[in-house]
Amino acid sequence: MSLLCVFFECLWFYFYSPSSCVVQLVKLCIGMIDAGKAYNTANRQFANGIQELAQQSAKDEVVESSLTKFAESLQEMINYHAQLWHFSVTHRDLRKFKEAKKQFDKVSEEKEAALIRNAQAPRNKQHEVEEASYILTATRKCFRHIVLDYVLQINVLQSKRRSEILKSMLSFMYAHLTFFHQGYDLFSELQPLMKLLGGQLDQLMVDAAKEKRDMEMKHSTIQQKDYSNDDTKLEYNVDAENGIVMEGYLFKRASNAFKTWNRRWFSIQNNQLVYQKKFKDNPTVVVEDLRLCTVKHCEDIERRFCFEVVSPTKSCMMQADSEKLRQAWIRAVQNSIATAFRDRAEDSEKLDRKSSPSTGSLDSGSESREKTLKGESALQRVMTIPGNGTCCDCGQPDPKWASINLGITLCIQCSGIHRSLGVHFSKVRSLTLDTWEPELLKLMCELGNGVINQIYEARRVELGAKKPQPGDPRQEVESYIKAKYVDRRFVRRPSDEELRLKVVSLSKQEKRLSDCSEPPRAPPSTPKARPESGASGGSPLIVFSAEVAELQLPPCSSKELVVFCEPKEYSPGLQLYWAAFTRSLPNMAEALAHGAEVNWINTEEEKRTPLIMAVHGGSLVTCEFLLQNSANVNQQDSQGRGPLHHATILGHTGQVCLFLKRGANQNVSDIEDKTPLSIAVEAANADIVTLLRLAKMNEEMRELEGPYNPTGDETYQDIFQDFSQMASEDPDKLHRF
């Protein structure tokens, strides 16, 4: 049996040794198949690339059709070529032979183990001898069967060796024959197209050579030109098809604390000035309407070629690359402004919101009217006042702008003129684009175009001045507005007697209750009452007493007793003083038109100002009106008390909130060394204490963060907004002791 094993091992070594031709051929076949598959994969990717190039060349019909046809032909050839790699010279009976070889090796090892065990069995242990002999006999029997199977598989392989190899090679050659035959037929069909394309290619090469010579000539011509002072050519084209009348690069100064300069692509389009950081970015609007802006040179900064575009809400500093380009941009902006006014493109500026019917009156301030105004837009609220449906100065319908210190509505052209007058004459705000505080809306509803025109146009007809009409030249409208508000040429000056009667009437007039911002509270301390008779100067006296506190006054009236005596002199300032106390905005506007100083001091009554009297009048709107007309929120009386002190003493939370928002200084002490905060703490007024402490914390936060946070904490802003809304809409909620 050992000789048989040696024979089998020698036969295996001969047939399957590494030097065997069959084994070597199998390895070469596997390598060729892998290389063929990689070749097909690369060819298929190449054909797909040609197909994509054909799709991108859709504008060139010749290139697109030719590349598509070539890609399809190559793809078909790749499919034919893939059939070659199904060939294999691996013998199909090798698996059975390998399994028989494994079983033979295993049984051989078991037989050797049985022989060793049988030899080691001791003679004095009969049971071990019998067991070893039994195992050896069984193992030899199994070994003979396995040897026969193994020899059978070797004989089968030997008999099929020549036939299988020749059959595989014949199949491989027939596959090549089919591949080349199909390729020949395919390219025979493609040959006419290739010949046609060859002829077209010759003409394309001639055209390309001609274009190359032309470009070289242009290049040489351009090189000879002097570009030492070259500027980009910019032209203003109002009829441009894309709506962009001018565009180009400019440097823009940022509005942050560092004032950095960034290069941006600017354009004038759709009556707006916009810029883009990148080409695909959405445009950022610098000026929403060029009719509301002006442009000017800037020579007072370090950089050259700078100019500034000033709009109603902001200004934008820009820098061109040269003086020529700066002048071109300035002319373009000016031309755009002129074109916009000339074309009268008002329809494009109108918003979808329409004004509601006019149902209010100049003096109406009832509760029902307030309910109808709630939930409406600023435009709808203001339009309820008669006369506000047209521009106050030129009569243009549907005005969308307003002057908040005058209380009038304006068209877009007149609003631009008002803005040019300066904020000390007129403060312009949009009725549709800006945010409106409740007190500002009430201010607009208290005045209106009718009231203001009765004051500022009282002598217009008498003087024979013509009021502008829609469509009149801008110069005429501007001249009329300056004469009306700056020179006050049409205001009727009252005589001394008329002024005296007006002041006496105001001093005796009960305060209107239509605009009571919040229920007043009894002051924490009772000022000393001055005698009603014998007082020097006959100044009005405000006396608090226990008897007055017992009077059944209307819920919104102040528990104050006013005694009026003849003053030394009557003046518009005194009219403003008493009008502020009686909450009469039309009389306040009339006094300002007659030349009253908004910070007029009543030297006969503790140096109080109209703003302090507005506080005692209990009206948030009159305080807002005076502040919009540049009243000093920190001006003190002879007691060292400013408006914030008086509002705190009276417990007027809404006015305290308003003064704090306008920058009132709460650190000032009166002659009794009391600050507004200490007064509020003594009065146990939680709302005012909260507001004062929040304002103090916000001021400290601004000081710590410096220029990076000029407005302070956002929570502070939200809280003050809530208090302001409550004081205007629901003042009863603030009446908490």
RAHU-V819761 format. One record per pair of residues at least 12 apart in sequence whose C-alpha atoms are under 8 Angstrom apart, sorted by the first residue. I is the first residue (numbers start at 1). J is the second residue. Records with the same first field share a line. If there is no record, write none. Layout:
BEGIN
I: J + J
END
This chain:
BEGIN
25: 89
26: 88 + 89 + 90
29: 88 + 89
30: 88
33: 85 + 86 + 87
36: 82 + 85
37: 82 + 85
40: 78 + 81 + 82
43: 74 + 78
44: 75 + 78
47: 71 + 72 + 74 + 75
48: 71
50: 67 + 68 + 71
51: 67 + 68 + 71
53: 67
54: 67 + 68
66: 197
73: 186
77: 183
80: 179 + 182
81: 179
83: 175
84: 172 + 175 + 176 + 179
87: 168 + 171 + 172
88: 168
89: 164 + 165 + 168 + 169
91: 164
93: 157
94: 157
96: 153
97: 150 + 153 + 154
100: 146 + 149 + 150 + 153
101: 150
103: 146
104: 143 + 146 + 147 + 150
107: 139 + 142 + 143 + 146
108: 143
110: 139
111: 136 + 139 + 140 + 143
114: 132 + 135 + 136 + 139
115: 136
117: 132
118: 132 + 133 + 136
231: 322 + 324 + 325
232: 325
234: 246 + 247 + 248 + 325 + 328
235: 328
236: 332
243: 269 + 270
244: 267 + 268 + 269 + 270
245: 267 + 268 + 269
246: 267 + 268 + 269 + 332
247: 265 + 266 + 267 + 268
248: 265 + 266 + 267
249: 263 + 264 + 265 + 266 + 320
250: 263 + 264 + 265 + 266 + 318 + 319 + 320 + 321
251: 263 + 264 + 318 + 319 + 320
252: 264 + 316 + 317 + 318 + 319
253: 316 + 317 + 318
257: 707 + 708
263: 277
264: 276 + 277 + 278
265: 277 + 278
268: 333
271: 288 + 289 + 290 + 336 + 337 + 340
272: 285 + 286 + 287 + 288 + 289 + 290
273: 285 + 286 + 287 + 288 + 289 + 290
274: 286 + 287
286: 316
287: 311
290: 311 + 333 + 336 + 337 + 340
291: 337 + 338 + 340 + 341 + 412 + 413 + 416
292: 311 + 312 + 412 + 413 + 415 + 416
293: 309 + 310 + 311 + 312 + 337 + 416
294: 309 + 310 + 311 + 334
295: 307 + 308 + 309 + 310 + 330 + 333 + 334
296: 308 + 309 + 330
303: 319
304: 319
305: 319 + 320 + 321 + 322 + 323 + 326
306: 318 + 319 + 320 + 326
307: 319 + 326 + 330
312: 416 + 419 + 428
341: 413
350: 400
351: 432
354: 380
355: 379 + 380 + 383 + 384 + 398
356: 380 + 381 + 383 + 384
357: 383 + 384
358: 383 + 384 + 385 + 386
359: 384 + 385 + 386
360: 384 + 385 + 386
361: 385 + 386
362: 385 + 386 + 445 + 446 + 447 + 448 + 451
363: 446
364: 514
365: 514 + 515
366: 514
367: 514
377: 432
378: 431 + 432 + 436 + 441
379: 400 + 431 + 432
381: 441 + 445
382: 441 + 444 + 445 + 448
384: 445
385: 445 + 448
386: 448 + 449 + 450
387: 448 + 449 + 450
388: 408 + 409 + 448 + 449 + 450
390: 409 + 410 + 411
391: 409 + 410 + 411 + 414 + 449
392: 408 + 409 + 410 + 449 + 453
393: 410 + 414 + 467 + 468 + 481
394: 414 + 467 + 468 + 469 + 470 + 477
395: 468 + 469 + 470
396: 411 + 469 + 470
397: 411
398: 411
399: 411 + 412
400: 412 + 430 + 431 + 432
401: 415 + 428 + 429 + 430 + 431 + 432
402: 415 + 428 + 429 + 430 + 431
403: 415 + 418 + 426 + 427 + 428 + 429
404: 426 + 427 + 428 + 429 + 440 + 443 + 444 + 628
405: 426 + 427 + 625 + 628 + 629
406: 426 + 447 + 452 + 589
407: 443 + 444 + 445 + 446 + 447 + 448 + 449 + 452
408: 444 + 447 + 448 + 449 + 452
409: 448 + 449
413: 474
414: 477 + 478
415: 428
417: 478 + 481
418: 481
421: 482 + 486
424: 629 + 630
425: 485 + 486
437: 725
438: 724 + 725 + 728 + 729
439: 620 + 621 + 624 + 728
440: 621 + 624
442: 621
443: 621 + 622 + 624 + 625
446: 585 + 586
447: 585 + 586
451: 586
452: 586 + 589
455: 491 + 492 + 590 + 593
456: 484 + 485 + 488 + 490 + 491 + 492 + 593
457: 484 + 490 + 491
458: 490 + 491 + 492
459: 490 + 491 + 492
460: 490
463: 490
467: 480
468: 480
488: 593
491: 593 + 594
493: 594
496: 570
499: 570 + 571 + 572 + 575
500: 570
502: 575
503: 570 + 574 + 575 + 578
506: 575 + 578 + 579 + 582
507: 564 + 578 + 582
508: 564
509: 582
510: 582
511: 557 + 581 + 582 + 583 + 617
512: 582 + 583 + 584
513: 556 + 557
515: 583 + 619 + 620 + 621
516: 556 + 557 + 618 + 619 + 620
517: 618 + 619 + 620 + 621 + 654 + 727 + 728 + 731
518: 556 + 618 + 619 + 652 + 653 + 654 + 727 + 731 + 732 + 734 + 735
519: 555 + 556 + 557 + 652 + 731 + 732 + 735
520: 556 + 557 + 558 + 559 + 618 + 650 + 651 + 652
521: 558 + 650 + 651 + 652
522: 549 + 559 + 650 + 651
523: 649 + 650 + 651
524: 649 + 650 + 682 + 683
526: 544 + 545
527: 543 + 544
528: 543
529: 542 + 543 + 544 + 545
530: 543
532: 563
537: 565 + 566 + 567 + 568 + 604
538: 564 + 565 + 566 + 567 + 568
539: 564 + 565 + 566 + 567 + 604 + 605
540: 562 + 563 + 564 + 565 + 605
541: 561 + 562 + 563 + 564 + 605
542: 560 + 561 + 562 + 563
543: 560 + 561 + 562
544: 559 + 560 + 561
548: 560 + 561
557: 618
558: 616 + 617 + 618
567: 604
571: 596
572: 591 + 592 + 594 + 595 + 596 + 597
573: 591 + 595 + 596 + 597 + 598 + 600
574: 600 + 602
575: 587 + 588 + 591
576: 588 + 591 + 592 + 596 + 598 + 610
577: 600 + 609 + 610 + 613
578: 610 + 613
580: 610 + 611 + 613 + 614 + 617 + 622
581: 610 + 613 + 614 + 615 + 616 + 617 + 618
582: 614 + 617
583: 614 + 617 + 619 + 622
584: 622
585: 622 + 625
598: 610 + 626 + 629 + 630 + 631
599: 611 + 631 + 632
606: 637 + 638 + 639
607: 636 + 637 + 638
608: 636 + 637 + 638
609: 635 + 637
610: 626
611: 623 + 626 + 631 + 633 + 643
612: 642 + 643 + 646
615: 643 + 646 + 647 + 652 + 655
616: 646 + 647 + 650
618: 652
620: 654 + 655 + 658 + 728
623: 655
624: 658
633: 659 + 662 + 663 + 664
634: 664 + 665
639: 670 + 671
640: 669 + 670 + 671
641: 669 + 670
643: 659
644: 656 + 659 + 660 + 664 + 666 + 676
645: 675 + 676
648: 676 + 679 + 680 + 688
649: 676 + 679 + 680
651: 680 + 685 + 688
653: 687 + 688 + 723 + 727 + 734
654: 723 + 724 + 726 + 727 + 728 + 731
656: 688 + 691
657: 691 + 720 + 723 + 724
658: 724
660: 692 + 695
661: 720
666: 692
676: 692
677: 689 + 692 + 693
684: 737
685: 736 + 737
686: 737
687: 734
691: 720
694: 716
695: 716
698: 712 + 713 + 716
699: 712
701: 713
END
